[in-house]
């Protein structure tokens, strides 16, 4: 801070000495000091936001960063402005407000590119990729992550390189390209272990577990998730811990061990509510609904699915909403309430077609056909 103030004063003095009266010079010095004091306050608020975010106080962190942003704009500190906008984007993302997250990150990206902050650009590109992934816009997510990967390798930022590889793995996983997902996660795991990034190592292990789960290799999936959980507990990453617990629940569900699955999903649900992770909460509720459905407890399943549906609509997770609607349709079908089942399956079908989810569309059509058949409406089942 001192060197930056000195440089400003040197320019001010050499540029105006002999052209202004002593009172004008005194005023400039006072203004410079005021600017420096304001910067100190903005920096304090910015760092306070980081500390609050690290203990999952996302809403409070958001307020601190908004206050910092106001001051940085007032004193025309472009770097501080860009960093605050990027941080706000992360806070909005953590609160499930993905459109706001993208808006903040795009503003941050423009500033950081303007001032040629390559490291900051890397961070913002990655965060944009994550936000688009959360909105199921995977092609856009992959585009931003690949841009990030190029810059990270160019500036030899191994941590960001690893994070980009992991995020690419997640995007390809979401597109159903599991072998490609595993390839990227293994590259990330190597880097995380090399640079002793325990959080990155835990995330890579968890994502490998998910990919193997999707390939039907459940024992391998559980092994990776348990390794991930141990690391995330060690570093006190509550969000990561919740994700690992939820993923273990999914693996045990796939093995038909529903009581164990419910136990893990309930642990995840408690954590998501504690840290206000709305997307995680919706997923945990939906997974609990699926587990109770598998146990034949359809009323309980419906109760959890309806709670999940409310959250997924709130955060505009259209893919998740479509899946839950289909699960509600299946539960009502099992209770013999076919008209209600058809209504939910039709809503699920409409969303699948809207977001061009061909797999979801196929499931919805199959579910509709099965329900129509039970109503002896075979002509509609054939459509």
N, C-alpha and C positions, 0 to 999 in steps of 0.2 A: 504494500500500500504506500509506504513512504517514498519509494523510488518513483512510483507513478505520479505522486503529488509534486515531487521535485521537478520532474520532467515538464509537467504542466506549467509550473511557476517559471521555469527557465524560458519557455516559449513566450509566456505572457510578458515577462520583463524585457526580453530582447526585442520583442515585436512592438512594444508601445513606449519604451523609455524615451523621454524627450518629446513625446507627443501628447502626454496626459499630465494633468496636475497631480500632486501627491494625494489629494482626497480621492481622485478617481482610481489611483493605484491601490489605495487602501480598500476601496470598495471591491475591486477585483480579487484581492487577497481574501476578503471576508466571504465573497461568493464561492471562491474555490474551497475554502474551509467548510462552508455549509454543504457544498456538493460532496465533499469527502465524508462528512458526518452522515449524510443521507445514504451514501454507499455503505458505510459501516453498518447502518441499521438494516439496509436491504440484505446485505450478506448474512447478518445475524438471523433474519427471518428465513432466508433461504436454507441455511444450515439447520435451523430449528425444524423446518419442514422435513428435511432428510431424516432427522432423528425421530420425528413423529411417524413418518412413513415406515421406518424400519421396525417399529413395534406395532405395525398394522393399524395405526390411527389415521386412516386415509382421509376422512373428512376434515380433521384438524390440520393435517398436512396441506390439504388443498387451500385452506384459509391462509396459512402462513405463506404459501407460494404466491397466492393472489396478491397479498399485501406487498411481498417482495417485488412482484412484477410491476405494480403501480409505481413504486419508487424508482426502479430501474428505468422505466419509461420517462419518468419525470426528469431524471438526471441524464437521460440519453445514453445509458450504458447498454450497448447493443448485445454484448456477450451475456450480461446478466439477464437481459430481456429474453434472449434465445433459450438460455438454460432454464429460466423460470417457466416459459411456455412448454418446454419439453417435460419438465417435472409435473406441471399441471396435467399434461397428457397422460402421464403414468398414473397419477391419482385418479383421473376420470376412468381410465382403463380398469383400475382396481375396484372401482365402485360400479363397474358394469355399464358405464356411460360411454359407449364406444364411438358414437358419432362425435361427441364432444372431444374425446381423446384424439381422434383423427384431425379435427379442426385445429386443436392446440399444437399438435405435432407438425402439421403442415406449415403453420406460422413459424414455428421454431426452425424448421428445415430451411425456409427462405432466408431467415436471418443468419443462420450458421454457414450457409453456402456463401452469402454475401460477404461475411467477415473471414471466410476461408478457415473455419474451425473444422478441420477434417475429423478429429476425434469426436466432436459433438455431432457432426453429420452422421457418423457411424451409429451412434446411439439412437438418434431420432429415426433413421431409416429402419432400424430394427424394431423400434416401438410402433412405427406405422405398420410394419409387416404383422406384428402381433395383433394389432387392432383390427386389421382387415381379416385375419384368421378368425378372430372372435365373431366377426360378422359373416363368416363362411365364404368370404371372397378370396379363395385360396390362390387364384392366378395372380391377383394383385399382391397378395401377401408374399408369394414366391418372387415376384418382380422386385419388391423392396428388399427382401432378404438377400437376393443375389447382388443387388447394388451394394448393400452393406458388406457382403463377403469380399467383394473386389477391393473396396477401400480398406477394410480391416487388414487384408493381406498386404496391400500396398504400404501401409504405415506400420506393419508388423505388430498389430494389436492382437495377440494370441487369444486373449479372453473374449474379445468381440468376435473373432473368427469362430471360436468354439460355439458361442451363442448363436451365431448365424447358421452354422451347420445344424445345431439342434432345432432351431425354428424351421428350417427347411425340412427337416425330418418330420416335424409335427404337421406341416402343411401337406406333405406327400402322404402321411398317414391318413389325414382327413380325406384325401382323394382316393383312398383305398389302395395306394401303391406301397404295400407294406415292406417289400424287399428293399425298395429305394429308401423308405423311412429308416429301416434298420442300418443301412449303409451310412446314412448321414449321422445317426445317433452314435454309431460306433466310432466315427471320426471325431465326434464331439467328446466322447468319453476319453479317448486317447489324449486330447488336448487338455481336458479338465484335470486329468491325473498328472499330466506333465507339469502344469502350472499350479498344481495343488488348489484347484478351485473346487472346494467341497460341495458348494451349492450346485455348481454345474455338473459335477459327478453324480450327485443325487438325482438331478433332473434327467440326465441322460439314461441312467439306470431305470428310472420310472418309465420313461418313454419307450425304452427297449422292451420293458415288461408289457406295455400296452400293445406294441406291435406283435410280440409273440402270442399274446392273448388272442388277437385278431386272426392269427394263423392257426389257432386251435392248440397251441403248445402251452397249455395252462400251467403245468409244473414249472416250466422254464419262466413263464410270466411271473408266477408267485415268487420264485427265487430272486428275480431282478427287483420286484417290488419290495421284498423284505430288505434287500441290500440298500435300496433307496430310502426306505423308512428309517433305517438305523442312522444313516447320514443326516437326514433332515431333522430327526429328533436331536441329534448331537449339536447341530448348528442352530437349533430353535427356529426353524423355518416353518411357521404354523400353516401357511398356505400350502407349501409343499407336502407337509405331513398329512394334511387333509386330503390332498390329491392321491398320495400313496395309499392311504387307508381306503379311499373310494375304489381305487384300482384293484386292491386286494379283494374287496367285496365283489367286484365284477368277475374276477378269476374264480372265486369260490362259488359264485352263482353258476358259472359255466360248468363247474364240476358237480353241480346239483347239491352243494352244501349251503343251503339257503339260510339256515340259522346263523352260520358263521358269516355269511355275506351280510345279513341284516346287522349283526354286531359291528362289523367294520363300517357299514354305511351310516349307522347311528353315531359312531365316533366322528366320522367325517362331518355329518350334519351339525354336530355341536361346535366343531371348530369353525365351519363356514359362517355360522351365526355370530360367533364370538368376534370374528375379524371382518364381518359384513361383506363376505364374498358371495354376492347374489347369484352369480352364475353357478358357483360350486354348490350353493344351497339348493338351487333348482335341480341340478344333476343328482345330488344325494337323495332328494325327495323322489325324483323319478325312478332312481335305482331301487329305492325301498319299495316303491309301488310295484316294480317288476318282480322283486323277490317275494312279496306277499301274494302276487298273482300266481307265481309258480307254486306256492304252497296252497293254492285254492282259496285264499282269504281275499275274495274279490272286493268286498265292501271296504276293507282296509286299504287294498290296492288303489281303489278309486279315490279314497280320501287323500292319499299321498300324491297321486297323479294330479288331482285338482289343485293342490297347493303348489306343485311344480309348475303347472300350466300358468298360474297367476304370475309367478316370478318370471318365467321365460317370456311371457307377453310384455311384462314391464320393461325388461332389458332388451326387447326386440330380437330375441334369439329365434329366428324363424325356423331354422332346422330343428332345434330342440322342441319348439312348439309343435311342429308337425309330428315328431316322434311320439310326444306325450299324448297328442290327440289320438294317434293310432293305438297307443296302449290303453287309453280309456275305452276306445271302441272294442278292443279285445276283451276287456274286463266286463263290459256290459253284455257282450255276446255270450260270455261264460255264464252270466246270470240269466240268460234267456230274454234280455231286454233288447230285442233286435232293432227296433226302430231307433232307439237311442244309440246303439252301436253303429248303425248306418250313418246317422247324423255326424258322429265323430269321425268316422272313416272318410266321409265326403269332405269334411273340413281339412283332414290330413292330406287328402288327395289334392285339394285346391292349392295348399301351400307347397307341396312337392312340385307341382307343375309351375307355380309362380317362381320358385327359386331354382328351377331346372334340376331337381334332385331325382334323377332317373331311378335310382335304387328305391328311394322313398315312394315314388309313384308306383313302382311295381308292387311294393308291399301293400300300399293302400288298395290297389286294384284287387290283389289277392284276398285281402281281408274282406272287402266288399263282396266279392264273389262267394266267399265262404258263408257270409251272413245271409245273403240273398238265397243261397241254396237251402239254408235251414228254414226259410220262410216259404219254400217251394216256389220261389220266383225264379225258376231256372232260366227263363228268357232274359232276365236282367243279369243273371250271373254270367251269361255268355257274352254280354256286351263288352 
